[in-house]
Amino acid sequence: MNQPTRLWELSEEIQQLEDAIALISEDDSLTDEDRETKLQETFSEWLSAGDSFKVKAEQVAAYIRHQEALAIARKLESKRIRTLAEQAENTATRLRHYLTNQMLRSGIDRIDGVTVKIGLRKKPPRVMLNVPPEKIPPLVCQGDL
């Protein structure tokens, strides 16, 4: 099976043909008729390789455009999925708060279900400080926290 020619192979072939044309035109051992015949043959090969190069270059450019489009589509899809994940997290948080509030309102602190167990834990109130302890005034540190 004939493997397709790669772009770099075509570039190399074009360069070799250009070198061959230069050597043929500078070769003094050839008669004018032989030189003209060889130049025409080599030039025809050079034109054919140039056309193949253009076709192959267009294919490579089309593939580059395809890869760029894939990258854009994947970025958009990733953004869409990230948004859906954030929405699901927000919904879960809202439902957790809703369930907690309704359990507190009803005075129920534990439910043992078949698939889940729900319990409210009493946590002592906490204060989060964003300052180093050295900067807290001494009066605040004397009381029970």
N, C-alpha and C positions, 0 to 999 in steps of 0.2 A: 504494500500500500504506500502510495506516495505521500510523504508528510508535507504539510503546507510550508511554504517558504516564510521564514521569519523576517521581520523588518530589518534587523541588523544584518542578516545575510544579503538582503537586497542592497543595502547601503554598501556593503563590502564588494558585491558584484559590480555595482555602478562605479566604484572607485577603481577596481581592477580594469574595467573596460575603458575608463578615462585614461588610465596609465597606458593601456595597450594602444589606444588611439595616438597618444603622444609618442610612443616608441615607434609605431608604424610610420607616422609622418616624419620622424627624424631619421629613419633607417635609410641610409644611402645605398645599401646593397640591393634594394628592391628597384625594379624598373618602375616607371611612372604608371604603367598599366597595372602591374601587380599591387603597387601601393594603393592605387585607386580602388581596386577590387577588395583588398583587405580592409581598407578604411570604410568602404560601404557596408561590408558584412559586420564589422565591429560596431559601426555607428548604428546599424539596424538593431543589433543586440542591445546596445546602450539605450536606444529609444524604448525598446520592449521592456527592459529592466526598469527604466524610469516610469513607464506606465504602470507596471506591477507595483513599484514602490508607492506611487500615488494612491493606487487602490488600497494597498495594505495600510498606508498612513491614514487614509480615511476611515478604515475599519478600526484602527487603534483609537483614533479620535472619537469615533462613535462609542466605543467601549468605555473610554474615559468619561464621556458624557453620561453613559448608563450608570457607571459606578458612582458618579456624583449625585445622580438622581436617587439612587438607592440610599446613599448616605443621608440625604435630606429626608427621604421618606422614613428611614429608621429613626432619625432624630425626632421627627414629628410624632411617630408612634410611641417612642419612649416618653416624650412629654405627655402624650395623652394617657399612657398607662400610669405615669407618675401622678397625674391629676386624679385619675380614678382611685389610686391607692390612698391618696390624701383624703379624698371624699369618703372612702370606706373607713379610714381611721377616725375622721371627724364624726361620722355616723355612729361608730362604736362608742366614742367618748360621750356623745350626746345621749345615747341609749343607756350607758352606764350611769350617768348623772340622773337621768329620768327614773331608772329602776331604783337607785339609791334614795332619791327623794320620795318616791311612792312607798317604799318599804318603811322609811322613817315616818312618813305621814300616817301609815297604817299601824305603826307600832310593831312591825314584824322585823326581827333581827336575824332570822335564819330560815332558809328553805332548803330541805333535802329532797331534791328532785331525782328523777330516774337517770337523767343524763348529766345534770349539773347540780352542784351544791353551791348555794349562795349564802353568804354570811356578811353581816356588817360588823366591822371591828371598830372598837372605840379607840381612837388615837388621841393622845393628849395634844392640845393646841401647841403649835410650834411657830416660832418666829425665825425667819431666815434673815441673817445679817450679812450685808455685803461690805463690812468694814472689819479690819483686824481688831481682835479683842483689846489691844492696847489703847485704841482710840475710843473705847466705850467709857462714858463718864462713870466715876466711882459709885455714885448713888444708885445707878441702874444695876451694877454688879452686886450690890449688897442684898438686894431682895432675892426671893426664890424665883427662879426662872423655870 
